[in-house]
Amino acid sequence: MWFGVLGPLEVRLSGRPVTVGGPRLRALLAMLLLDAGRVVAAERLVDGLYGEAPPGGPGGALQALVSRLRRLLGDGGGLITHHPAGYLLAVDPDDVDVHRFERLAAAGRAALATGDHLRAADALDEALGLWRGPALADAGDAPFAAAQAVRLEELRVTAAEDHAEAGLALGGHRDLVPRLRELLRAHPLRERLAGQLMRALYGSGRQADALAVFDDCRRRLAEELGADPSAELAAVHLAILRADPSLKAAAPADPSPAPPEAPSPALPETPAGPSPAPPEAPSPPAVSRRGVPTPLTPLIGRAEELERIGALLRGGRLVTLTGPGGTGKTRLAAEAAGNHPGDTCFVELAPLGGGTEVPQAVLGALGVHETGVLTGAGAQPSAPDPVERLVAALTGREVLLVLDNCEHVIDAAAALADRLLGACPRLRILATSREALGITGESLRPVPPLALPEPGEAPEQAAAVRLFAERARAVRPDFTLDAAAAPTVARICRALDGLPLAIELAAARLRSLTLDEVVSRLDDRFGLLSRGSRTAQPRHRTLRAVVEWSWELLEDEERALARRLTVFAGGATLAAAERVCAVGDTDGVLASLVDKSLVEVAGGRYRMLETIRAFCAGQLAAAGEAERLRRAHADHFLDFAETADPHLRRAEQLEWLARLDAERDNLHAALRRTVGDADVGRALRLMSALVCYWWLRGLRSEGVAPARALLRMIGSVPPPDLADEYALCVMTVAAGGDHGSELDAHLAATQKIMTEREAMPRQPFVSVLWAMVAGPPERQTALGLMDRWEQLKMEPWMRAISRFGWGYFQLFEGDPVAAEHDFAIALADFRAIGDRWGLAQTLSGMADLADWRGDRARSVALADEALGLAEQIGATIDVAELLRRRADGRARDGDLEGARDDYERVEELGRQAGAWELVAGAWLGFGELARFRGDLREARRRCEAALEKCSAGWFDADQTRLLVYVGLGWIAVAEGDAAEALACHRRALAVGSGDRNMAVTARVAEGLAGVAMLKDDAERAALLLGVGAALRGSQLAGDPDVARVSAWCRDRIGETACDAARARGSRLVRWDRSALGGPPQPALTVIGEQLSALGE
């Protein structure tokens, strides 16, 4: 398998080339390849492909593209997988030219930095050989492509410069001249290229040509940028003028800003005596490494960090690595020091007892003794002040000084760094600390935990998992990170926040424990990870010691806030922390905890790593504050949820959905705690405040378990003062399915609450959810409810949702004209309110009506607008339902490929939301498509699988089951099995929800018309088609089954007799809907009689 984007798009599968047609399809594949092995957010893909002009329903359009790409790659859905966050292309990054190029270019640059010029040249030569033309040449004008192409071209030119640097160091001056000329012609303002070409020309004996390059570059810089050449380029120019012999020797990766004839003296390992005069043609000086630890194990997952640290040190003079204990700051600093091309001194500050010892520790590490060794020019040999002796020792020297573990002597370390940097202009300092030094010129580089597996990513690709495996093999050589072990290792690494020290300690436990035994002990992580290296500093031997070290450095107020913050499950805003934690200067103390790496802040939210949180939670329990803080947390988030709920039905709903998303973990923690504490009143209130959020976001399954627990506590008598909240709790369980008979009494009580109320509900969403769970009421009940509600004063949203609900009632009753009228009123009301969810629901109903009467263009436009609104609010279940309806329409139109794309998306969203009736609906759709293709075996398999997924017990699921039985009936008709077809329709009638949705009942009548055709009873077939059209209010335009039966009837008995039979069927179920009462006979009775007649 091989993919290429460094030139025209190239795809090879099993050695054969694959052509990807269409610019948008090529652009999608290119975007996925740029992040091969990682999940790419759907929103990012849409933005990258369409920019500011996305299609209606962009999620569906993206899914259609993905489906086409899957079929093209022939992977059956395995190569491109869908995840809650987006899509993942499951290929090894090294099988994609761009990732292999970046890996080889980084390896070449690293080899160049260490002086391994031959290895650097080989790696960079291979990297540059992967380019076949301009990057992303086949991505067309996709919005993402331009910026990516510029980025990749910059990487290519940088790699070419590095390659030239290696070639110069290896003496290939003459061969490099034409290549460098070509590069400089394409990039005339790149001074590094100009300097390299000057050095190559000079090394080839062409001094005049080298000086001409400088003159040309200086002129261009002045004319185009109004700038002078950089100090680095001017130094190369000066060296050529002086005929410096070092120009023909190995050169560093970047030209040194110092004049070539004045090399920096090295730090000696022993006291220095008088320096001998430099030779006329000096060789590169030896590099001194004082105190730099030699790693005993490979560094894993830190290549990017090392490169960034190196860049910061090249561009600045003080870099501080910050982060909590155990993230690997010391190891990174040691590696960075080892990679540094010049003199380096590593100073361990951890053993120091106080700040006054810091200067002396640095003097000792440098080898500066009382005799005044290592002094600079003009320094006194025995300066009494250790700081001044350090200044004297370092003046004029180009040194990297590493100050490791500054946090417990932070003031002294900061003061020393400030003094030395101010007095020693060629000194650079790399510090590690759990908080910043806080002085001018400091560049902070927070050291994050190791990368954890992304959703859908192979665990072994994550650095944290690779570290665990590496250290596990050290104590158990037979350890294998296979498919069985990798998910467990990933779970361990996630539980340990990706902290390298914690992962290493956990891996070491495999000496005596199995992986599963390690997992089972993670709740007591401090007990589990209590055996570290005997040679490590005491504070690094156990996980507890690492965190205790930070804890001991805190002030009392900092400790109070740190332990109280642990009550938050998903981080906290400043306002939440102020209210719940009740610490005086919360803002200031939080800032201090952030500075000390105990708390992280991002997007205005404060959170702790789980390891730190677990330690501080122990401190909270020890302080006796846990119960009070739990209650304060629950109170705060109950208030927050009740405040948020009404905003979800207004124009500002997107803002409040985002706020609820951010607090989702906290809200669920508060709900779990109130349920666990048997605080029924507060638990019911909190649950009811979250129901609308869950439904809008497609998260309805999240409330099922706590709702069940609450109903067990409540028993058979609903709380009188919380009737609406109780009803929402019951409906949450009902919508979860598979609840059995234990819910029957609660459903009966809920029906009484909903049908006998005399006032508007206090919880507006209760009416919506009741209709979804129970379906439309009986006609007389519905009329009575509508009369009572119209006499009450309704707020705007309740008025709009009531009119919407009445429209659906009319639609289910088979009166599309009245339904359209009510939908139009509801649509205007929802537009005035700004509720996108209500708009989407209403537009969906109107799209169905347009579809039934054959106005496909209007139906598609309305459905696309509804889909766009549903995607805006992240209403997963509604998006899936709209896609299912669109797929049904596409299938009727003969667009089987488009329908399959939509059904695939429905299945994915249904699984994601735990809405199994949607998965069943998608499988029914796949079955219908298979039937239309003539693959009856596959059609039956899909439909039977759909039945297993569609649990009985609530209205939507029952309707899906009914339609699956009808689908199985059509399969039996195609197979010529009339008895089985009748049995399927008999099961459909027995489901029981069809009598409350005439549009669904119509499908049963039309299915039986197919059975009549099979039994050669044309008159009955036509009669049943008339029943179906009357129940729906119109015949379903474009339905291929109905069209086929209708054509057959006309052929068999003639158009006149056919129309007469239809009219008789229509009269059996049609009635005056303006009058009270119902049809002459219930529709199910009429259809049942026809079914019986067909069975005779």
N, C-alpha and C positions, 0 to 999 in steps of 0.2 A: 504494500500500500504506500502510495506517495502522492503528496499534494504540493503544488507550487504556485506561489503568487508573486515571486520576484521575476516578473516578466508576464507573458500571457498565462492565463489560468491553465494549470496542468493537473490532471487527475489520472492516476493509474491504480487500478484495482486488480489484484492477482496478475500483475504484469501487463494488463491490457489497458490502452488509453480509453478514457471515457469523455465524451464531448458534453459539455454543459451548455445548453442553449438558452438564450434570452439574457439580456443584461442584468435584469433584477435578480434572476436565479443565480447568476454568477456572483453578483454583489453579495447576496445572502451567504453563499458558500464562503466567499472571501472573508466576510465578517466573522463567521464561525471559526474559520481556520486561524485568524489572528488571535483567537482565544481558545485554541484547541485544548481539550481536556478541562476546560473551565466553563461554568454556566454563564451564559450571556443573557442579561435581562431582556425580556420581550420588549419593554419600552425602549431600550437602547437600540435593539434591532429595528424597530419601527422608525425611530428617529434617524438612524443611519441609512435606512433604505429610502425613506420618503421625505425626510426633512420637515419643512413647514407645510407640506401639502399631503398629509396622510389621507388614505381613502376612508370612506364611511366604514365603520367597523374595522379598524386597523388590526385588531387582534385576530379576527377571522381571516383577513387578507394575509396576514403573516402565517397563520396556520396552513392556509392553502399553499403558500410558497414552500413551507417546510415539508408538506406532504409530497409535493412534486419533486422536491430534492431527494426525499427518502426513496421514492420510486426510482429516480434516476440512478441513485447509488446502489439500488438493489439490496438494501440492508434490512428490509422488513421492519424498520423502526428501531433497530438496535444501534445503528451508528449515530443517529441523531435522536436524542432522548429529551422528553419534556420534563421539566421540574417546576415546582411552585414559583421559583424565581425567574425561569426562562427556559432556554434550550442549551444543550451541551452536545458538542461534536466529540464523540468518544474515540479520539485517535491519539497516538503517542505524539507529543510535540516534535520529537525528532524525526517524524515522518512528514513534517511540513517544512519546506525549505526556509521559511522566514524564521522559525524557531531554531532550526539547526544553525542558521547563519548567526543569530544573536548569541547562541551558546558558544560557537567557535570564535566569534569576534571577542566575546568577553574572556575566553580562555587565552586568546592571543594577547590581549591587552594585559592580563594578569602575568603571563609569562614575560612579557616585555618589561613590566615593572620589577620583576625579580632578576632581570639580566639574562634570562634564558632565550636568547635571540633566535636560535635555530628553531626551538619549539614554537615560538611566537610566529615566525615566518611560515611554518608549516600550517598552523591552525588558521592563520589569516588568509593564506593562499587558498585553502579549502573553502573558507567562508565566502570569499569574493567569487570563487568559481561557481557558486550556486546562483548567481545573478544571470538571467537570460534576457533582460531588458528592463524597462521602467517598472517599478513595483506597482502592483494592482492595475496592470494595463487593461484588463478586461472588466474592471468594475464599473466602467461607464461613468456617468455623472452622478453616481450615488453620493449623497451628501457626506458620508463618512470617509470617502476615499481620498479626497484631496489632502486632508491633514495627515492621514496615515502614510500616504505616499511621500509627503515632505519629511515626516519623521524617519521613514525607512531610508530615504536618500541620504539624510544626514548621517545615519548609522553607517551606510555604505562608504561615504566619503571619509568618515572618521576611521573606519577599518582600513581603508586604503592608506590613510596617513600613518596608522600604526604599522601596516605592512611595510611601508617605505622606511619607517624608523628602524624596523628590524633589519631591512636590507642594507641600510647605511651602516648599522652596527656590524654587519657581516662583511662589509667591504664591497658591496655591489653597487658602488657609485655610478659607474658608467652605464650599467644596464637600467638603472632607475631613471635616467634623464628623460627619455622619451615618454615614459609613463607619467612622470611628474609634470612634464610640460602639458600633456593632455589634460590632466586633472586641474592644473592651475588655469588653463584656458577656460575650462567649464566653471571654475569657481575662483575668479580672479582676486577676490577680497579675502581669501583664507590665508592668513599670514603664516600659519604652520606649514602649509604646502609651499609657500614661497621660500621659507627658510630651508625646508628640506631640499628643494630644487637648487638653491644656492649652495648648500653643502655638497650635493651630488655633483654639481658642475665643478666646484672647487676641487673635490676629491678626484675628478677626472682630468685635472690639469687645466681647467678652463676658468681661471680667476676672473678675467674680464667679463665673460658671459654671466658669471655668478653675480658680479657687481651690477650688471645691467638689469638683472632680474629685480634686485633691490630698488634700483632707480625707477623701474616701471611700476613696481608695487607702491612705492612712496607716492608717485604721481597719481595713481588711481585712487589711493586712499584720500589724498588731498582733494581731488576733483569730485569724487562721488560722496565722500563722507565728511570732508572737512577735518580730517584727522591725520595725525602723524603715525608712523610705524610704532608698533609696540616695543617695549623695552627688550623683549625676547628676540624679536627680529633685528632690532638695532644691534644687539650683542653679537648675533651671527655676522652681521655686516662688519662690525669692528674686528671680529676675530679674523675675517678674510683679509681685511686691510693689513692686519698685523702678521698675516701668514701663520696663524696659530697652528702648531703641528697637531694639537688635539682634535682638529676638525677631521682628520683622516682616521682617527681611532673610533672605538665604540662610543656612541652618544646616548644620553638618557632619552626617555620617551618624550619629554617636553624640554625645549631649550631652557637652560637655566638663566634666571634674571641676573645672576652675578657675572661679572666679566670672566671669560674662560681662563685668563691667566692668574686668577686669584682663587684657587680652590679652597674650600672650607677645611680646616684641620679636623681630624677625627677625634672623638673622645677616647683617650687611652684607657686601657684596662689597669695600668699601673701608673704611679706618680710620674708626671712628665718632667723630663729634663729640658735643657735648651734644645730648641727645634733646629735641625740642620737646614741649610739653605736648600730651597727646592731645586731639583734638576732642571736643566734647560728644557727638556721635553717630558714633563711629568706624566706618569701613568696614573690611572684613576686611583684615588686614595682608598685605603681599606676602610670598611664600614664597621663602626663599633656598636655592639648591642649589649648594653649593661643591664642586667637584671631582667631581661625579657624572658618570660616563661616559655619553655619549649613544649608545645602541645604533644600529648601522648596519644590523642585520638583525633580522627578527622573532624573538621568543622562542617556541620550539615545545615543547609538551608539559610546560609548567611551571605551568599555571594553578593547579592544586591546591597546589603547593608555595608559590607566591606568596601565595595566600590564607592558608595555614597560617602562613607567616612573618609576615604582617600581623597575624593573630590573636595570635601569640606576642608581638609587639611591643606590641600594645594591652594585653595582660595582664601583661607583665613588662618588665624594664628591661635585661636582657642576654640576647641570643640569639646563639648561635654556630652557624654552618653548617659542618658537618664533612663530610669525605669525601676519597677519594683525589684526586690531581691529575687534571684533565681532566673532572671531573663537572659543571663549570659553576658552582662556588660564587661566583666573582667576578661572573659575569653575573647570577646570581640576586640577589646583594646589590645590584648596580647597579639592577636592575629594581625591587626592593623599595624602595630609596632613592628612585627616581623616582616611585613610587606613594605615598610617605609624604606625608601632607597638610601636615606642618609643615616647619620648617627642617632641612636635612640637610647634613652634611659628610662627604665620602668621602676616606679616607686610604689611599694605596697604600704598604704596608710592604715589598713585595717587593724594591725596590732597596736597602734598608737593609743596611749591613754588620754591624751589631750592635745589641744591645738598648739601648745608651745613646742611640741616635739616635731612638728611638721618640717620646719626648715632644716633641722639636724638630720631628719630621715632622708631628705633630698640630698643633702651634702654627702651622707654616707653612701647612698646609691650611686652618686656620681664619682665616688672615690676621692672626694676632697677631704683631706685630713688637716690636722692642726698645722702641718708644715706648709700649708698653702699651695698644695699641688693643684694642677689644672686651672691656674689663674690666667686671666686674659691680659692683654697688653696694658701695662701701666697699673695693674692691680697690686695692692699691698699683700704680701705673702701670708700674713696672719691677722686678717681683719677680725676684730672681736665679735662683731654682730654677724650671726650666721646668715641672715638675709643678705647683708652686704657682701659677705664672702661668696654667696651664690651668684650675686650680680657680677662680681669680679670674675668668677669662674666661667660664666656663660657669655660674657660680653664678647661679641665678635664671632661666636661659634654658631653654626647652623645645626641645631639639635632639636629632636622631638622628645619632649619630656612627658611621660605618662604618669599621671597622679591617679592611682587606683583606690576606690572606696573613700570618697571625700565626705560622705554625709555626716559622720559623727564628729568631724573637725572642719565643718563647712566654712565657718568664718575665717579660720586660719588659712585654709587652703585657698579661699577666694582672695584674701589679702596678699598671700604670697604670689599667686598667679598674676594678680594685677601689677604688683611691683616688678616682677621679673619680665613680664611682657613689655612694660613701659620702658625698662632699662636695657633690654637685650633684643634689638630689632630683628635678629635672625632666629630667635627662639620660637618654637611652636609647642603648644601644650594640648595634650589629649587627656581629659579627665573622665572618670566614671563616678557617678554619684546618684543617690536616690532622689536628689533635688539639685536644681541648677546652682552654679556658683553665683550667678546674678551680678556679673560685672560687665562693663562695656566691651563690646566686640565678641561676646560669647555666641557661638553657634550651637544650638541645642539639637541633638539627634536622639529622640526617644527610641529606645530599643524595644520593639514589640515582642510578644511571645512568638514562637514559631508558628508558621502557617498550619492551620487545621484543614481537613478535607472539606472542600466546598460541596454543597448539595449536588449529588450526581457524579462527583469526581471520584476516580479510583483512589481509595485510601492511601495506597502506597506512593502516590504522587505527592502527598503532603509532607512537608519537611518534618513536622512533629512525629509523624508515623515512621518516617525513615530513621530519625534519631532513636526512637524506641527500639526499632529492629536492630540497628547497629549495636546499641549498648546491650540488648538482650543476647545477641550472639556472643558478646564478650564473656557472659557468665554461663551461657548454655549454647555451645557451638552448634547443636542440632536444631536450633530455633529457625523456623521458616515462616516468612511473612506470606502465607498462601491465602487463597480465597476464603478459607474458614477463619484464619486468625486475623486478617486485616480489619474487618469491621469491629472486632473486639478491641484491637489495639487503638483504632480510631476513637472508640468510646472512652478508653482510658485517657487518651491524650486530650480529648475535649473536656473531660471531667477535671483535668489538671491544667486547664487554660492554655495548653501549649507551652507551659513554662519548662525550659530545658532542664533545669535542676530537678524539678519534680518528676519529669519524664525519665531522667537517668536513674533517679532513686527507685522509681516504680519498676523499671526494666531490671534493675539489680535484684529485685525480689523474686524474679523468675528462677533464681538459684534454688529456691525452696518451695515456690508456689506455682500453680498453673495460672494461665491468663484469666480464666473464670474466677479463680480464687482471689486474684488481684482486684478484679471488678467488684466482687462481693464485699471487699474491705474498703472500697473507696469512700464510703460514708464516714469512716474514721481515717481520713487521709493522713492525719498527723501521726497516728499510731502506725499506719502502714509504712510510711516513708520516714522511718526513724533510724535507718542504718545507712550512713554515707561513708565516703572515703576517710580512712584514718589520717590521711595526710592533708585533708582539706582544713581550712580555717574552721574553728568550732562552730561559727555561725552558718557554715555551709554544709555541715554534716547531716542535718535533718531538715525536713521542710518546716517544722515548727520553729527551729532556731533561726531560719532565714526570716520568717515573718516577725518573730519576737524581736530581732535586731532592729527592725523598723519601728515596732511598737514602743520599745524602750526609749526611742528618740523623740516621742511625741509629748507635747504638753497635755495637761489635764483636760482642757476643753477640746483639744484635737482627739484625744482618746474617747471622750464622751460622744462626739459626733461620729467618729469612725465606727464605734460599736452600734450606735443607733441607726446608722445608714443601712445596716444589714437587714433591717426589716423590709426594705424595698427589694422586690423580686426582679425588677427590670430597670434598675436605675431610678434616678429621681431628678425632677426639676428643682431649681433653687426654692421656688415657692413651696413645693411639697416637703422639701427637707426642713424648711423653716417651720412649717406647721407641725409636722409629725415629730421631728427630733427635738425641738424646743431648746436649742443652744443659743446663747446670747447673740454673738456676732456670727450668724451662720455663714453669711457670704464670705467673711474674712477667713473663718476657720476652714471652710471648704477649699478656698484658694490655697491655703497652707497645706492641706492634705493632698491637693493636686500637685503642688510643688514637690512634696515628699514622696510622690509616686505611690501613695496608698489609694488614691482615687483617680480615675480617668474622666476627662470631660470631652464630650463631642456633641455638637448640635444643641448646646444648652442643657445637656443631661449629664448627670454625674453617676458613675457606676464603679464597682470594685471588681477585680478579678475574683473568680469564685474561691480560689485558695485563700486570698486575703479576707474575703467575706466570711468564709467558714471560721477562720481564726477569730475575727472580730465578733462573730455571732456567739462564740464561746465566752468572750468577754462580756457580751450583753447579758447572757444567762447568769454569769458569775456576779454581775452587778445587780441582779434582781429586777431588771427593767423590762424583761421580755414581754410579759403580759400587757403591761401598760402601753408599750410601743406597738404591739400587735393591734390593740384596740384603736389606738390613734391612727394607725395606718388604715384600718378598715373604715373608720369614720370619714377619713379624708377621701378615700376613693369611692365611698358611697355618695358623698356630696358631689364629687366630680362626675360620676356616672349620671346622677339625677339631673345635674346641670347640663350635661352634654346631650341627653336624650332628645329634648324638644328641638335642638338645633339640627338634628339629623333629618328633620322634615322641613327644612327651610333652605334658603339660597346658600347659606354658609355651611352646608352639610359637608363639603369636601374638606374644609378646614377642621371641622370637628371629627370627621372620620380619621384624619391624620393624627389628631391629638389622642384619640382613643387607641389607634394603632400603637402609638408610642407607649401608652400605659397598659397595653394588653396584659403583659405578665403581672403587673401590679394588681390589675382588676381581678384577674383570675386567682391570684394569691389571696386577695381580700375575700373573694367568694368562697374559696376552699376553707379559709379560716373561720368565717361566720358559720358555714355549714358544719365544720368540724366542732365548733363550740356549741352546736345546737341552738344558735341564735336565729330562730326561724323568721322572726319579723324582719331583721336587717338583711338576712340572706334572701328572702323573697323580694324585698325592695331592690336589692342590688341586682338580682337576676332579672327582674322585670325591666330595670333600666338598661340592661345590656342586650335584651332580645332584639330590638330593632337594629342595633349595631351588628349583631351576629348575622342577621338575615341579609342586611345590605352587603356585608362583606363575604357572604357565602361560608360562614363559620358556624352554622346552626348546630353541628354535632358537639361543639365545645361545651354547651350547657347541659347536655343530656345526663351525664353522670351526677353532677351536683343536683340537678332537678329531681332525679330519681331518689337520691338520698333525702332530699327535702320532703318529698311526698311520703316517704316511709315515716318520717318524724311527725308529719301532720296527721296521718291516719285518715279516717273516713269523713271527718267534719272539717270543711274549709274554714279558715279564720274569717270571721265576718267583716272585719275592718280592712282586709287585704284581699277582697274577692277577685279583683282584676289581676293582682299579682299572682294569686293562686292559679287563676285560669291560664296565665302565660306560662307558668311552671308546668302545668299539665300538658299544654300544647307543645312545649319544648320536648317533653318525653315522647309524645305521640309522633311528632315529626321525625324523631330518631329511628322509628320502626322497631320491629322485633321486641315489642314490649309485652306481648302476651295478654292474658286476661286480667292481670293485676291492675291494669289501668282503667278497666271498665267503669268502676264506681266513680273514679275521678272524672272520667269523660262525661258521665251522666250528670255529676254535680256541675261541671263546667257548662254543659248545655243549658242547664237551668239558669245559671248566672247570665249566659249570653242571650237567652231568648225571653227572659222575664224582667230584664232591667227596665227601670223607669227613668233613668238618667243617663246622660252620655258617659261613656267609659272614662275613668281617670287616666287610664293607660291607652292612648289612641291606637297603638299598634295591635292591641288585643283583637280588634275587629278584623284586621287584615289576616292575622295568623289563624283565627277561627275559620275563616273562609277557606284558607289553604288546607287546614287539617280536616275539617268536617265537610267541606263542599257547600254548595248553595243549599239554603233551607227549602222546606216544602213551600209550594206557592202561597198558600194561605198564611203561613208563618211569615214569609218574606213580605207580603203585602202589609200585614199588621205591624211588623217592625218598621217598615218604611214610613207608614202613617205616623207612628209614635215619634220617630226620629225627626220627621219634618216639622213637628210641633215644638221641638226643642231648639234652643239656640246653640248652633254648632260653630266652633271656631273654623277658620278657613280650611285647614288641612282635613279635618273630619268631614267637612262638607264635600270637599273634592273626592276623598276616598269613598265616601258613601255613594256619590254619583257614579264613580268608577265601578264600585261593587254592584250597583244596580244595573249598570250597563252589561257587566258579565252575566248577571242573572238573566237578563233579557236574551243575551246571546245563547246561554245554555238552554233557555226555553224555546229557542228556535225563532226568535224575532229579531233578525239582523237590523231592520230599519230602526226599531226602538233602541237597540244597543248602540248603533252609530250615533244617534241623537244624544244619549247619555254620555258616551265617550267624548263627544265634542265638547260638552259642558265641562266634564272633568279635566280635559286637556287644557282648556282655557284657565281653569282654576289653578292647576298645577304650574302652568307657565307663570301665572301671577305670583304664586308663592315662591317659585324657584326650586321646587323639589324635583331633582333629576330622576329619582327612583320612581316617583309617581308618574312622571312624564313617560319614562321608558315602558312602564306597565300599560299605560293607556295607549301609547303608540303601537304596542304589540297587539293589543286587541283590535285596533283599527286596521292593522296590517292583515290580520286573519280575515276580517270581513272583506277587505279588498281582494284578497286571494280567492275567497270562496266565489265571489262574483266574476272572477276571471280578469280583474284589473291588476296584472302582474307588475306592471311598472310602478303603480302607486304602492302596491304591497311591498315591493323591494325597497322603495324610498323610505316608507314609514319604518320598516323593520331595520334598515341600516341606521336611521336616526336613533331608534330605540337602542340598538346595539352599541352605538357610540356613547350614549348616555350611561348605559349599564357598565361599560368598560371604564368610563371616567370615575365612577364611584367604586369600582372594584367589586361589583355585585356578581361574584363568580357563578352562582346558581342561575341567576337571571340571564347572564351572558350565555351560559350553556343552553338554557331553554330557548332563547332566541335563535341560537345557532341550529338547534334541533329543528325548529320550525322552518328555518331557511333551507336546511338540508332536505326536509320533506318536500318543499316547493321545488327545489332543484331536481330531486328525483322524479317528480311528476313531469317536469319539463324535459326530462331525458338527459340532464347533465349529471350523469352518474359519478363522474370523477369529482366534480365540485361538491356533490352531496357527500361523497366519501370523505373528502377533506373536512367538511363541517362535522360529520359524525365522529371522526377521530378526535377532533377538538372537544366535542361534547363528552366523549368518554374520558379524556384526560381531566377535564374540569370536574366532572362528576366524581371521579376517584379522589381528586384533590380536596373536594368539599365533603366527601363522605355521603354524597347524595346518590344512593344506589339506584333509585328509580330513574335518574338521568343516565347512568351507565346502562341500565336495562333498555331505556329508550334508544340509546345509540346502537346497542346490539340488535334491537328490533330493526333499526334503520339499515344496519349492515345486512340483516337477513332479507329485507325487502330488496336491496340492491342485488343480492345474490339471486333472488327469485327472478328479478327482471333480466338478469344475465342468463337464466336457465340453469343455474347451479342449485338445484333444489336440496341437495344433501347439505351444502353449506348453509343454505337459508334455514333449514330446520335446526341445524346445530346452533346457529346464532340465536334463534327465537327461544329454543329450549333453555339455553344459557341465560337469556334475559329473564325468563320466568323465575329462575332460581335466585336472581338478584333482587327481584321486585317483591318485597315483603308486604303483606296485607296490613291494613290497620289505619290508613289515612287516605284522604281523598285522591291526591295526586298519584300516589303509588297504585291505588286501585284502578285508576283510569289507565295507567300504563299497562297493568296486567290485562285489562280488558282488551286493549289494542294488540297486545302480543297474541292473545288467543285468536283474534280476528286474523292477524298475520299468519298464524299456523293454519287457520282455515283456508286461506288463499293458497298456501303451499299444498294442502291436501287436494284442493280443486285442481291445481296444476298436475298433481300426481294421478288424478282421476279417481280419487278415493272419496266418494260422496259420504260414506258413513263417518269417516274420520273428520271430514269437513263439518258435518252437522254436529258432531261431538265437541269440536272446538268452539263453535258458536254457542252451543248450550252452556259451555263453561264460561264464555264471555258474559252471557246474560246473568249467570249466577254470581258474578263478582259483586253486583249490587250498586255500583256508583253510576251506571249508565242512565238510570231514571232521573238523575239530577243534572245531566249534561246531555242535551239532545244532540249536540254535534257529535259526541262520541257514540251515542246510541245509533245515530245515523250510519256510522261505520259498520255496525253489526248488521243492519238491514241491507246495506250494499254488499257486505260479504255473503249474506244468504242469497242475494240475487245471483252471485257467482255459483253457488251450489245449485240453484234452480237451473242455471244454464247447463251445468254438468248433467242434470237429470232431464234435460231437454224440455223444461217447462217454461216456455218463453213468456206466457202471460203472467205467471207468478213472478218471474224475474223482473218484468217491467213494473208490476205492482210494488215490489219491494224497493225498486229504484225510486218510485214515487214516494213511498214512505220515508226513505232516507232524505230526499230533497225537501220534503215538508218539515221533517224534524229539524233540519239544519236551517231552513228558511230559504235554501237555494241548493242546487246541485253543485258539488265540488268540481269547479272548472278544471279541466286538464288532468283529472285522475285517470290513468291509463286503464285501470281495472273497470271503473264505471263506464268509460268510453267503449271498452271492448264488449261488455255485456250489453250496453245500449245498442251498439251496432248489430250485435248478434240478434237481439230481439226484433229490430226492424227488418232484418233479413228473414227471420222466421215467420213473423205474423203480420208484417207490414206496418207502416208508420201510423196509420189511423188506429189500428187495434192496440198498438204499442202505447200511443198517447192516451187512449182511453183507460188502459190498465194503470198507467202512471197516475192518472187523475183519481181513480178509485183508491189507490194506495194513499194518495195525499189526503183524501177525505176521511180516511180511517183515523188520522192523528191530528188533523187541523181543527182549530176552534177559534172562537172570537176571544182574543186575549184581553180585550178591554172589559170583558165581563168577569165577574167572580167565578170561581170554579175552574175546571180544567178541561182537557180533551174528552171526547166521548168515551174513549177507552185509554187506559195508560199505555204508553208506547211499548213498554216491555211486554204487556199482555198481547198487543197486536203482533209484535214480532215473534213472541213465543208460539202463538197460534200458527203463524206461517211456518215456523220451524217444525212444529208437529206435523203439519200437512206435508212438508217435504220428506219427513221421515216415514210416512205411511207407504 
